[in-house]
Amino acid sequence: MTILQENYTLEQYALSGYKDLLSVDDLSEIFGVSKNTIYKSIQNGDFGKPIRIGRAYKVPRMFIINKFFNEYQ
């Protein structure tokens, strides 16, 4: 059995170990940059309009998949 089965798409596998809403810590881990860099990217609009829950920013996982992964296919 291969890792990618024929019936599944990249979207179903990409970031599958993460929740639907990604935290700044998650984004930092995914992109391999500091949390400060993620906060600056949020301010620059690189992550669209993130959801704000209290003081925390959350970015939908599908936004990351659609914006960053699909650009390179």
mmCIF file of the N, C-alpha and C atoms, coordinates in Angstrom:
data_MODEL
# 
_entry.id   MODEL 
# 
loop_
_atom_site.group_PDB 
_atom_site.id 
_atom_site.type_symbol 
_atom_site.label_atom_id 
_atom_site.label_alt_id 
_atom_site.label_comp_id 
_atom_site.label_asym_id 
_atom_site.label_entity_id 
_atom_site.label_seq_id 
_atom_site.pdbx_PDB_ins_code 
_atom_site.Cartn_x 
_atom_site.Cartn_y 
_atom_site.Cartn_z 
_atom_site.occupancy 
_atom_site.B_iso_or_equiv 
_atom_site.pdbx_formal_charge 
_atom_site.auth_seq_id 
_atom_site.auth_comp_id 
_atom_site.auth_asym_id 
_atom_site.auth_atom_id 
_atom_site.pdbx_PDB_model_num 
ATOM 1   N N  . MET A 1 1  ? 0.843   -1.177 0.000  1.00 0.00 ? 1  MET A N  1 
ATOM 2   C CA . MET A 1 1  ? 0.000   0.000  0.000  1.00 0.00 ? 1  MET A CA 1 
ATOM 3   C C  . MET A 1 1  ? 0.889   1.243  0.000  1.00 0.00 ? 1  MET A C  1 
ATOM 4   N N  . THR A 1 2  ? 0.568   2.175  -0.856 1.00 0.00 ? 2  THR A N  1 
ATOM 5   C CA . THR A 1 2  ? 1.346   3.408  -0.910 1.00 0.00 ? 2  THR A CA 1 
ATOM 6   C C  . THR A 1 2  ? 0.767   4.446  0.038  1.00 0.00 ? 2  THR A C  1 
ATOM 7   N N  . ILE A 1 3  ? 1.564   5.456  0.317  1.00 0.00 ? 3  ILE A N  1 
ATOM 8   C CA . ILE A 1 3  ? 1.108   6.518  1.215  1.00 0.00 ? 3  ILE A CA 1 
ATOM 9   C C  . ILE A 1 3  ? -0.079  7.244  0.601  1.00 0.00 ? 3  ILE A C  1 
ATOM 10  N N  . LEU A 1 4  ? 0.020   7.589  -0.667 1.00 0.00 ? 4  LEU A N  1 
ATOM 11  C CA . LEU A 1 4  ? -1.083  8.271  -1.348 1.00 0.00 ? 4  LEU A CA 1 
ATOM 12  C C  . LEU A 1 4  ? -1.891  7.256  -2.146 1.00 0.00 ? 4  LEU A C  1 
ATOM 13  N N  . GLN A 1 5  ? -3.106  7.065  -1.771 1.00 0.00 ? 5  GLN A N  1 
ATOM 14  C CA . GLN A 1 5  ? -3.968  6.166  -2.523 1.00 0.00 ? 5  GLN A CA 1 
ATOM 15  C C  . GLN A 1 5  ? -4.584  6.931  -3.677 1.00 0.00 ? 5  GLN A C  1 
ATOM 16  N N  . GLU A 1 6  ? -5.004  6.232  -4.708 1.00 0.00 ? 6  GLU A N  1 
ATOM 17  C CA . GLU A 1 6  ? -5.514  6.868  -5.913 1.00 0.00 ? 6  GLU A CA 1 
ATOM 18  C C  . GLU A 1 6  ? -6.749  7.726  -5.669 1.00 0.00 ? 6  GLU A C  1 
ATOM 19  N N  . ASN A 1 7  ? -7.597  7.349  -4.732 1.00 0.00 ? 7  ASN A N  1 
ATOM 20  C CA . ASN A 1 7  ? -8.868  8.029  -4.538 1.00 0.00 ? 7  ASN A CA 1 
ATOM 21  C C  . ASN A 1 7  ? -8.767  9.306  -3.707 1.00 0.00 ? 7  ASN A C  1 
ATOM 22  N N  . TYR A 1 8  ? -7.602  9.629  -3.201 1.00 0.00 ? 8  TYR A N  1 
ATOM 23  C CA . TYR A 1 8  ? -7.458  10.776 -2.324 1.00 0.00 ? 8  TYR A CA 1 
ATOM 24  C C  . TYR A 1 8  ? -6.689  11.886 -3.018 1.00 0.00 ? 8  TYR A C  1 
ATOM 25  N N  . THR A 1 9  ? -6.990  13.107 -2.640 1.00 0.00 ? 9  THR A N  1 
ATOM 26  C CA . THR A 1 9  ? -6.321  14.261 -3.225 1.00 0.00 ? 9  THR A CA 1 
ATOM 27  C C  . THR A 1 9  ? -5.284  14.798 -2.244 1.00 0.00 ? 9  THR A C  1 
ATOM 28  N N  . LEU A 1 10 ? -4.455  15.682 -2.732 1.00 0.00 ? 10 LEU A N  1 
ATOM 29  C CA . LEU A 1 10 ? -3.446  16.312 -1.882 1.00 0.00 ? 10 LEU A CA 1 
ATOM 30  C C  . LEU A 1 10 ? -4.099  17.019 -0.713 1.00 0.00 ? 10 LEU A C  1 
ATOM 31  N N  . GLU A 1 11 ? -5.232  17.674 -0.957 1.00 0.00 ? 11 GLU A N  1 
ATOM 32  C CA . GLU A 1 11 ? -5.911  18.420 0.098  1.00 0.00 ? 11 GLU A CA 1 
ATOM 33  C C  . GLU A 1 11 ? -6.286  17.525 1.274  1.00 0.00 ? 11 GLU A C  1 
ATOM 34  N N  . GLN A 1 12 ? -6.602  16.266 1.006  1.00 0.00 ? 12 GLN A N  1 
ATOM 35  C CA . GLN A 1 12 ? -6.989  15.364 2.075  1.00 0.00 ? 12 GLN A CA 1 
ATOM 36  C C  . GLN A 1 12 ? -5.781  14.905 2.892  1.00 0.00 ? 12 GLN A C  1 
ATOM 37  N N  . TYR A 1 13 ? -4.601  14.962 2.324  1.00 0.00 ? 13 TYR A N  1 
ATOM 38  C CA . TYR A 1 13 ? -3.393  14.548 3.027  1.00 0.00 ? 13 TYR A CA 1 
ATOM 39  C C  . TYR A 1 13 ? -2.618  15.713 3.625  1.00 0.00 ? 13 TYR A C  1 
ATOM 40  N N  . ALA A 1 14 ? -2.640  16.839 2.952  1.00 0.00 ? 14 ALA A N  1 
ATOM 41  C CA . ALA A 1 14 ? -1.829  17.973 3.384  1.00 0.00 ? 14 ALA A CA 1 
ATOM 42  C C  . ALA A 1 14 ? -2.265  18.464 4.756  1.00 0.00 ? 14 ALA A C  1 
ATOM 43  N N  . LEU A 1 15 ? -1.353  18.547 5.652  1.00 0.00 ? 15 LEU A N  1 
ATOM 44  C CA . LEU A 1 15 ? -1.593  19.049 7.001  1.00 0.00 ? 15 LEU A CA 1 
ATOM 45  C C  . LEU A 1 15 ? -2.670  18.271 7.735  1.00 0.00 ? 15 LEU A C  1 
ATOM 46  N N  . SER A 1 16 ? -2.811  16.998 7.426  1.00 0.00 ? 16 SER A N  1 
ATOM 47  C CA . SER A 1 16 ? -3.879  16.193 8.031  1.00 0.00 ? 16 SER A CA 1 
ATOM 48  C C  . SER A 1 16 ? -3.690  15.997 9.532  1.00 0.00 ? 16 SER A C  1 
ATOM 49  N N  . GLY A 1 17 ? -2.496  16.227 10.039 1.00 0.00 ? 17 GLY A N  1 
ATOM 50  C CA . GLY A 1 17 ? -2.260  16.076 11.466 1.00 0.00 ? 17 GLY A CA 1 
ATOM 51  C C  . GLY A 1 17 ? -2.626  17.313 12.275 1.00 0.00 ? 17 GLY A C  1 
ATOM 52  N N  . TYR A 1 18 ? -3.131  18.321 11.604 1.00 0.00 ? 18 TYR A N  1 
ATOM 53  C CA . TYR A 1 18 ? -3.470  19.579 12.277 1.00 0.00 ? 18 TYR A CA 1 
ATOM 54  C C  . TYR A 1 18 ? -4.985  19.768 12.319 1.00 0.00 ? 18 TYR A C  1 
ATOM 55  N N  . LYS A 1 19 ? -5.427  20.605 13.263 1.00 0.00 ? 19 LYS A N  1 
ATOM 56  C CA . LYS A 1 19 ? -6.846  20.933 13.379 1.00 0.00 ? 19 LYS A CA 1 
ATOM 57  C C  . LYS A 1 19 ? -7.267  21.822 12.214 1.00 0.00 ? 19 LYS A C  1 
ATOM 58  N N  . ASP A 1 20 ? -8.561  22.049 12.076 1.00 0.00 ? 20 ASP A N  1 
ATOM 59  C CA . ASP A 1 20 ? -9.080  22.865 10.978 1.00 0.00 ? 20 ASP A CA 1 
ATOM 60  C C  . ASP A 1 20 ? -8.684  24.331 11.095 1.00 0.00 ? 20 ASP A C  1 
ATOM 61  N N  . LEU A 1 21 ? -8.493  24.813 12.316 1.00 0.00 ? 21 LEU A N  1 
ATOM 62  C CA . LEU A 1 21 ? -8.013  26.179 12.529 1.00 0.00 ? 21 LEU A CA 1 
ATOM 63  C C  . LEU A 1 21 ? -6.597  26.113 13.076 1.00 0.00 ? 21 LEU A C  1 
ATOM 64  N N  . LEU A 1 22 ? -5.664  26.720 12.366 1.00 0.00 ? 22 LEU A N  1 
ATOM 65  C CA . LEU A 1 22 ? -4.252  26.659 12.735 1.00 0.00 ? 22 LEU A CA 1 
ATOM 66  C C  . LEU A 1 22 ? -3.866  27.857 13.587 1.00 0.00 ? 22 LEU A C  1 
ATOM 67  N N  . SER A 1 23 ? -3.137  27.595 14.647 1.00 0.00 ? 23 SER A N  1 
ATOM 68  C CA . SER A 1 23 ? -2.658  28.655 15.533 1.00 0.00 ? 23 SER A CA 1 
ATOM 69  C C  . SER A 1 23 ? -1.347  29.222 14.986 1.00 0.00 ? 23 SER A C  1 
ATOM 70  N N  . VAL A 1 24 ? -0.876  30.283 15.589 1.00 0.00 ? 24 VAL A N  1 
ATOM 71  C CA . VAL A 1 24 ? 0.414   30.866 15.229 1.00 0.00 ? 24 VAL A CA 1 
ATOM 72  C C  . VAL A 1 24 ? 1.523   29.846 15.465 1.00 0.00 ? 24 VAL A C  1 
ATOM 73  N N  . ASP A 1 25 ? 1.427   29.076 16.549 1.00 0.00 ? 25 ASP A N  1 
ATOM 74  C CA . ASP A 1 25 ? 2.416   28.016 16.807 1.00 0.00 ? 25 ASP A CA 1 
ATOM 75  C C  . ASP A 1 25 ? 2.416   26.979 15.692 1.00 0.00 ? 25 ASP A C  1 
ATOM 76  N N  . ASP A 1 26 ? 1.217   26.577 15.249 1.00 0.00 ? 26 ASP A N  1 
ATOM 77  C CA . ASP A 1 26 ? 1.107   25.605 14.151 1.00 0.00 ? 26 ASP A CA 1 
ATOM 78  C C  . ASP A 1 26 ? 1.758   26.153 12.881 1.00 0.00 ? 26 ASP A C  1 
ATOM 79  N N  . LEU A 1 27 ? 1.424   27.395 12.544 1.00 0.00 ? 27 LEU A N  1 
ATOM 80  C CA . LEU A 1 27 ? 1.965   28.011 11.331 1.00 0.00 ? 27 LEU A CA 1 
ATOM 81  C C  . LEU A 1 27 ? 3.479   28.134 11.410 1.00 0.00 ? 27 LEU A C  1 
ATOM 82  N N  . SER A 1 28 ? 3.990   28.469 12.584 1.00 0.00 ? 28 SER A N  1 
ATOM 83  C CA . SER A 1 28 ? 5.427   28.568 12.787 1.00 0.00 ? 28 SER A CA 1 
ATOM 84  C C  . SER A 1 28 ? 6.106   27.222 12.528 1.00 0.00 ? 28 SER A C  1 
ATOM 85  N N  . GLU A 1 29 ? 5.494   26.171 13.015 1.00 0.00 ? 29 GLU A N  1 
ATOM 86  C CA . GLU A 1 29 ? 6.027   24.814 12.811 1.00 0.00 ? 29 GLU A CA 1 
ATOM 87  C C  . GLU A 1 29 ? 5.946   24.404 11.341 1.00 0.00 ? 29 GLU A C  1 
ATOM 88  N N  . ILE A 1 30 ? 4.828   24.680 10.700 1.00 0.00 ? 30 ILE A N  1 
ATOM 89  C CA . ILE A 1 30 ? 4.626   24.281 9.298  1.00 0.00 ? 30 ILE A CA 1 
ATOM 90  C C  . ILE A 1 30 ? 5.625   24.971 8.378  1.00 0.00 ? 30 ILE A C  1 
ATOM 91  N N  . PHE A 1 31 ? 5.799   26.286 8.553  1.00 0.00 ? 31 PHE A N  1 
ATOM 92  C CA . PHE A 1 31 ? 6.651   27.053 7.656  1.00 0.00 ? 31 PHE A CA 1 
ATOM 93  C C  . PHE A 1 31 ? 8.099   27.138 8.117  1.00 0.00 ? 31 PHE A C  1 
ATOM 94  N N  . GLY A 1 32 ? 8.374   26.679 9.337  1.00 0.00 ? 32 GLY A N  1 
ATOM 95  C CA . GLY A 1 32 ? 9.749   26.668 9.826  1.00 0.00 ? 32 GLY A CA 1 
ATOM 96  C C  . GLY A 1 32 ? 10.317  28.050 10.092 1.00 0.00 ? 32 GLY A C  1 
ATOM 97  N N  . VAL A 1 33 ? 9.453   28.947 10.548 1.00 0.00 ? 33 VAL A N  1 
ATOM 98  C CA . VAL A 1 33 ? 9.888   30.305 10.884 1.00 0.00 ? 33 VAL A CA 1 
ATOM 99  C C  . VAL A 1 33 ? 9.437   30.631 12.301 1.00 0.00 ? 33 VAL A C  1 
ATOM 100 N N  . SER A 1 34 ? 9.904   31.764 12.817 1.00 0.00 ? 34 SER A N  1 
ATOM 101 C CA . SER A 1 34 ? 9.550   32.143 14.180 1.00 0.00 ? 34 SER A CA 1 
ATOM 102 C C  . SER A 1 34 ? 8.105   32.636 14.260 1.00 0.00 ? 34 SER A C  1 
ATOM 103 N N  . LYS A 1 35 ? 7.583   32.655 15.479 1.00 0.00 ? 35 LYS A N  1 
ATOM 104 C CA . LYS A 1 35 ? 6.234   33.185 15.692 1.00 0.00 ? 35 LYS A CA 1 
ATOM 105 C C  . LYS A 1 35 ? 6.175   34.662 15.332 1.00 0.00 ? 35 LYS A C  1 
ATOM 106 N N  . ASN A 1 36 ? 7.242   35.400 15.595 1.00 0.00 ? 36 ASN A N  1 
ATOM 107 C CA . ASN A 1 36 ? 7.268   36.815 15.222 1.00 0.00 ? 36 ASN A CA 1 
ATOM 108 C C  . ASN A 1 36 ? 7.114   37.003 13.722 1.00 0.00 ? 36 ASN A C  1 
ATOM 109 N N  . THR A 1 37 ? 7.744   36.135 12.938 1.00 0.00 ? 37 THR A N  1 
ATOM 110 C CA . THR A 1 37 ? 7.609   36.198 11.488 1.00 0.00 ? 37 THR A CA 1 
ATOM 111 C C  . THR A 1 37 ? 6.170   35.923 11.069 1.00 0.00 ? 37 THR A C  1 
ATOM 112 N N  . ILE A 1 38 ? 5.526   34.978 11.728 1.00 0.00 ? 38 ILE A N  1 
ATOM 113 C CA . ILE A 1 38 ? 4.116   34.672 11.427 1.00 0.00 ? 38 ILE A CA 1 
ATOM 114 C C  . ILE A 1 38 ? 3.240   35.873 11.758 1.00 0.00 ? 38 ILE A C  1 
ATOM 115 N N  . TYR A 1 39 ? 3.462   36.498 12.913 1.00 0.00 ? 39 TYR A N  1 
ATOM 116 C CA . TYR A 1 39 ? 2.684   37.684 13.279 1.00 0.00 ? 39 TYR A CA 1 
ATOM 117 C C  . TYR A 1 39 ? 2.875   38.803 12.252 1.00 0.00 ? 39 TYR A C  1 
ATOM 118 N N  . LYS A 1 40 ? 4.098   39.008 11.780 1.00 0.00 ? 40 LYS A N  1 
ATOM 119 C CA . LYS A 1 40 ? 4.348   40.024 10.753 1.00 0.00 ? 40 LYS A CA 1 
ATOM 120 C C  . LYS A 1 40 ? 3.632   39.673 9.458  1.00 0.00 ? 40 LYS A C  1 
ATOM 121 N N  . SER A 1 41 ? 3.628   38.400 9.095  1.00 0.00 ? 41 SER A N  1 
ATOM 122 C CA . SER A 1 41 ? 2.938   37.952 7.886  1.00 0.00 ? 41 SER A CA 1 
ATOM 123 C C  . SER A 1 41 ? 1.434   38.157 8.007  1.00 0.00 ? 41 SER A C  1 
ATOM 124 N N  . ILE A 1 42 ? 0.902   37.938 9.199  1.00 0.00 ? 42 ILE A N  1 
ATOM 125 C CA . ILE A 1 42 ? -0.528  38.180 9.437  1.00 0.00 ? 42 ILE A CA 1 
ATOM 126 C C  . ILE A 1 42 ? -0.819  39.671 9.239  1.00 0.00 ? 42 ILE A C  1 
ATOM 127 N N  . GLN A 1 43 ? 0.027   40.529 9.796  1.00 0.00 ? 43 GLN A N  1 
ATOM 128 C CA . GLN A 1 43 ? -0.163  41.972 9.649  1.00 0.00 ? 43 GLN A CA 1 
ATOM 129 C C  . GLN A 1 43 ? -0.045  42.416 8.194  1.00 0.00 ? 43 GLN A C  1 
ATOM 130 N N  . ASN A 1 44 ? 0.797   41.743 7.417  1.00 0.00 ? 44 ASN A N  1 
ATOM 131 C CA . ASN A 1 44 ? 0.981   42.074 5.999  1.00 0.00 ? 44 ASN A CA 1 
ATOM 132 C C  . ASN A 1 44 ? -0.133  41.516 5.119  1.00 0.00 ? 44 ASN A C  1 
ATOM 133 N N  . GLY A 1 45 ? -1.013  40.687 5.689  1.00 0.00 ? 45 GLY A N  1 
ATOM 134 C CA . GLY A 1 45 ? -2.106  40.116 4.919  1.00 0.00 ? 45 GLY A CA 1 
ATOM 135 C C  . GLY A 1 45 ? -1.762  38.846 4.168  1.00 0.00 ? 45 GLY A C  1 
ATOM 136 N N  . ASP A 1 46 ? -0.623  38.238 4.478  1.00 0.00 ? 46 ASP A N  1 
ATOM 137 C CA . ASP A 1 46 ? -0.212  37.017 3.779  1.00 0.00 ? 46 ASP A CA 1 
ATOM 138 C C  . ASP A 1 46 ? -1.128  35.832 4.058  1.00 0.00 ? 46 ASP A C  1 
ATOM 139 N N  . PHE A 1 47 ? -1.859  35.874 5.160  1.00 0.00 ? 47 PHE A N  1 
ATOM 140 C CA . PHE A 1 47 ? -2.757  34.784 5.528  1.00 0.00 ? 47 PHE A CA 1 
ATOM 141 C C  . PHE A 1 47 ? -4.215  35.196 5.404  1.00 0.00 ? 47 PHE A C  1 
ATOM 142 N N  . GLY A 1 48 ? -4.499  36.100 4.497  1.00 0.00 ? 48 GLY A N  1 
ATOM 143 C CA . GLY A 1 48 ? -5.875  36.557 4.320  1.00 0.00 ? 48 GLY A CA 1 
ATOM 144 C C  . GLY A 1 48 ? -6.333  37.324 5.553  1.00 0.00 ? 48 GLY A C  1 
ATOM 145 N N  . LYS A 1 49 ? -7.553  37.074 5.958  1.00 0.00 ? 49 LYS A N  1 
ATOM 146 C CA . LYS A 1 49 ? -8.096  37.695 7.166  1.00 0.00 ? 49 LYS A CA 1 
ATOM 147 C C  . LYS A 1 49 ? -8.284  36.585 8.194  1.00 0.00 ? 49 LYS A C  1 
ATOM 148 N N  . PRO A 1 50 ? -7.316  36.407 9.091  1.00 0.00 ? 50 PRO A N  1 
ATOM 149 C CA . PRO A 1 50 ? -7.426  35.325 10.072 1.00 0.00 ? 50 PRO A CA 1 
ATOM 150 C C  . PRO A 1 50 ? -8.574  35.553 11.052 1.00 0.00 ? 50 PRO A C  1 
ATOM 151 N N  . ILE A 1 51 ? -9.027  34.483 11.631 1.00 0.00 ? 51 ILE A N  1 
ATOM 152 C CA . ILE A 1 51 ? -10.084 34.530 12.638 1.00 0.00 ? 51 ILE A CA 1 
ATOM 153 C C  . ILE A 1 51 ? -9.431  34.887 13.966 1.00 0.00 ? 51 ILE A C  1 
ATOM 154 N N  . ARG A 1 52 ? -10.042 35.787 14.674 1.00 0.00 ? 52 ARG A N  1 
ATOM 155 C CA . ARG A 1 52 ? -9.510  36.187 15.973 1.00 0.00 ? 52 ARG A CA 1 
ATOM 156 C C  . ARG A 1 52 ? -10.392 35.578 17.058 1.00 0.00 ? 52 ARG A C  1 
ATOM 157 N N  . ILE A 1 53 ? -9.802  34.776 17.921 1.00 0.00 ? 53 ILE A N  1 
ATOM 158 C CA . ILE A 1 53 ? -10.507 34.167 19.049 1.00 0.00 ? 53 ILE A CA 1 
ATOM 159 C C  . ILE A 1 53 ? -9.816  34.672 20.306 1.00 0.00 ? 53 ILE A C  1 
ATOM 160 N N  . GLY A 1 54 ? -10.474 35.596 20.992 1.00 0.00 ? 54 GLY A N  1 
ATOM 161 C CA . GLY A 1 54 ? -9.824  36.255 22.117 1.00 0.00 ? 54 GLY A CA 1 
ATOM 162 C C  . GLY A 1 54 ? -8.650  37.052 21.592 1.00 0.00 ? 54 GLY A C  1 
ATOM 163 N N  . ARG A 1 55 ? -7.466  36.758 22.111 1.00 0.00 ? 55 ARG A N  1 
ATOM 164 C CA . ARG A 1 55 ? -6.252  37.428 21.641 1.00 0.00 ? 55 ARG A CA 1 
ATOM 165 C C  . ARG A 1 55 ? -5.504  36.598 20.608 1.00 0.00 ? 55 ARG A C  1 
ATOM 166 N N  . ALA A 1 56 ? -5.975  35.395 20.344 1.00 0.00 ? 56 ALA A N  1 
ATOM 167 C CA . ALA A 1 56 ? -5.275  34.480 19.446 1.00 0.00 ? 56 ALA A CA 1 
ATOM 168 C C  . ALA A 1 56 ? -5.777  34.601 18.012 1.00 0.00 ? 56 ALA A C  1 
ATOM 169 N N  . TYR A 1 57 ? -4.862  34.459 17.072 1.00 0.00 ? 57 TYR A N  1 
ATOM 170 C CA . TYR A 1 57 ? -5.203  34.406 15.656 1.00 0.00 ? 57 TYR A CA 1 
ATOM 171 C C  . TYR A 1 57 ? -5.297  32.945 15.233 1.00 0.00 ? 57 TYR A C  1 
ATOM 172 N N  . LYS A 1 58 ? -6.285  32.650 14.397 1.00 0.00 ? 58 LYS A N  1 
ATOM 173 C CA . LYS A 1 58 ? -6.433  31.311 13.826 1.00 0.00 ? 58 LYS A CA 1 
ATOM 174 C C  . LYS A 1 58 ? -6.618  31.457 12.322 1.00 0.00 ? 58 LYS A C  1 
ATOM 175 N N  . VAL A 1 59 ? -5.963  30.573 11.568 1.00 0.00 ? 59 VAL A N  1 
ATOM 176 C CA . VAL A 1 59 ? -6.063  30.582 10.117 1.00 0.00 ? 59 VAL A CA 1 
ATOM 177 C C  . VAL A 1 59 ? -6.630  29.232 9.682  1.00 0.00 ? 59 VAL A C  1 
ATOM 178 N N  . PRO A 1 60 ? -7.675  29.241 8.857  1.00 0.00 ? 60 PRO A N  1 
ATOM 179 C CA . PRO A 1 60 ? -8.230  27.962 8.403  1.00 0.00 ? 60 PRO A CA 1 
ATOM 180 C C  . PRO A 1 60 ? -7.192  27.125 7.649  1.00 0.00 ? 60 PRO A C  1 
ATOM 181 N N  . ARG A 1 61 ? -7.132  25.859 7.967  1.00 0.00 ? 61 ARG A N  1 
ATOM 182 C CA . ARG A 1 61 ? -6.186  24.938 7.319  1.00 0.00 ? 61 ARG A CA 1 
ATOM 183 C C  . ARG A 1 61 ? -6.388  24.923 5.808  1.00 0.00 ? 61 ARG A C  1 
ATOM 184 N N  . MET A 1 62 ? -7.633  24.965 5.351  1.00 0.00 ? 62 MET A N  1 
ATOM 185 C CA . MET A 1 62 ? -7.905  24.924 3.915  1.00 0.00 ? 62 MET A CA 1 
ATOM 186 C C  . MET A 1 62 ? -7.388  26.178 3.216  1.00 0.00 ? 62 MET A C  1 
ATOM 187 N N  . PHE A 1 63 ? -7.331  27.312 3.908  1.00 0.00 ? 63 PHE A N  1 
ATOM 188 C CA . PHE A 1 63 ? -6.754  28.517 3.310  1.00 0.00 ? 63 PHE A CA 1 
ATOM 189 C C  . PHE A 1 63 ? -5.281  28.274 2.991  1.00 0.00 ? 63 PHE A C  1 
ATOM 190 N N  . ILE A 1 64 ? -4.568  27.677 3.937  1.00 0.00 ? 64 ILE A N  1 
ATOM 191 C CA . ILE A 1 64 ? -3.144  27.395 3.738  1.00 0.00 ? 64 ILE A CA 1 
ATOM 192 C C  . ILE A 1 64 ? -2.958  26.408 2.589  1.00 0.00 ? 64 ILE A C  1 
ATOM 193 N N  . ILE A 1 65 ? -3.766  25.372 2.559  1.00 0.00 ? 65 ILE A N  1 
ATOM 194 C CA . ILE A 1 65 ? -3.664  24.368 1.492  1.00 0.00 ? 65 ILE A CA 1 
ATOM 195 C C  . ILE A 1 65 ? -3.935  25.016 0.144  1.00 0.00 ? 65 ILE A C  1 
ATOM 196 N N  . ASN A 1 66 ? -5.022  25.779 0.054  1.00 0.00 ? 66 ASN A N  1 
ATOM 197 C CA . ASN A 1 66 ? -5.387  26.395 -1.225 1.00 0.00 ? 66 ASN A CA 1 
ATOM 198 C C  . ASN A 1 66 ? -4.383  27.438 -1.680 1.00 0.00 ? 66 ASN A C  1 
ATOM 199 N N  . LYS A 1 67 ? -3.905  28.247 -0.766 1.00 0.00 ? 67 LYS A N  1 
ATOM 200 C CA . LYS A 1 67 ? -2.993  29.330 -1.149 1.00 0.00 ? 67 LYS A CA 1 
ATOM 201 C C  . LYS A 1 67 ? -1.578  28.851 -1.419 1.00 0.00 ? 67 LYS A C  1 
ATOM 202 N N  . PHE A 1 68 ? -1.036  28.045 -0.526 1.00 0.00 ? 68 PHE A N  1 
ATOM 203 C CA . PHE A 1 68 ? 0.380   27.716 -0.615 1.00 0.00 ? 68 PHE A CA 1 
ATOM 204 C C  . PHE A 1 68 ? 0.658   26.386 -1.307 1.00 0.00 ? 68 PHE A C  1 
ATOM 205 N N  . PHE A 1 69 ? -0.129  25.368 -1.059 1.00 0.00 ? 69 PHE A N  1 
ATOM 206 C CA . PHE A 1 69 ? 0.156   24.064 -1.662 1.00 0.00 ? 69 PHE A CA 1 
ATOM 207 C C  . PHE A 1 69 ? -0.284  24.017 -3.123 1.00 0.00 ? 69 PHE A C  1 
ATOM 208 N N  . ASN A 1 70 ? -1.444  24.541 -3.442 1.00 0.00 ? 70 ASN A N  1 
ATOM 209 C CA . ASN A 1 70 ? -1.968  24.457 -4.799 1.00 0.00 ? 70 ASN A CA 1 
ATOM 210 C C  . ASN A 1 70 ? -1.224  25.347 -5.778 1.00 0.00 ? 70 ASN A C  1 
ATOM 211 N N  . GLU A 1 71 ? -0.499  26.353 -5.279 1.00 0.00 ? 71 GLU A N  1 
ATOM 212 C CA . GLU A 1 71 ? 0.289   27.211 -6.164 1.00 0.00 ? 71 GLU A CA 1 
ATOM 213 C C  . GLU A 1 71 ? 1.417   26.437 -6.822 1.00 0.00 ? 71 GLU A C  1 
ATOM 214 N N  . TYR A 1 72 ? 1.867   25.347 -6.202 1.00 0.00 ? 72 TYR A N  1 
ATOM 215 C CA . TYR A 1 72 ? 3.034   24.631 -6.700 1.00 0.00 ? 72 TYR A CA 1 
ATOM 216 C C  . TYR A 1 72 ? 2.707   23.333 -7.402 1.00 0.00 ? 72 TYR A C  1 
ATOM 217 N N  . GLN A 1 73 ? 1.468   23.129 -7.721 1.00 0.00 ? 73 GLN A N  1 
ATOM 218 C CA . GLN A 1 73 ? 1.100   21.892 -8.442 1.00 0.00 ? 73 GLN A CA 1 
ATOM 219 C C  . GLN A 1 73 ? 1.172   22.111 -9.934 1.00 0.00 ? 73 GLN A C  1 
# 
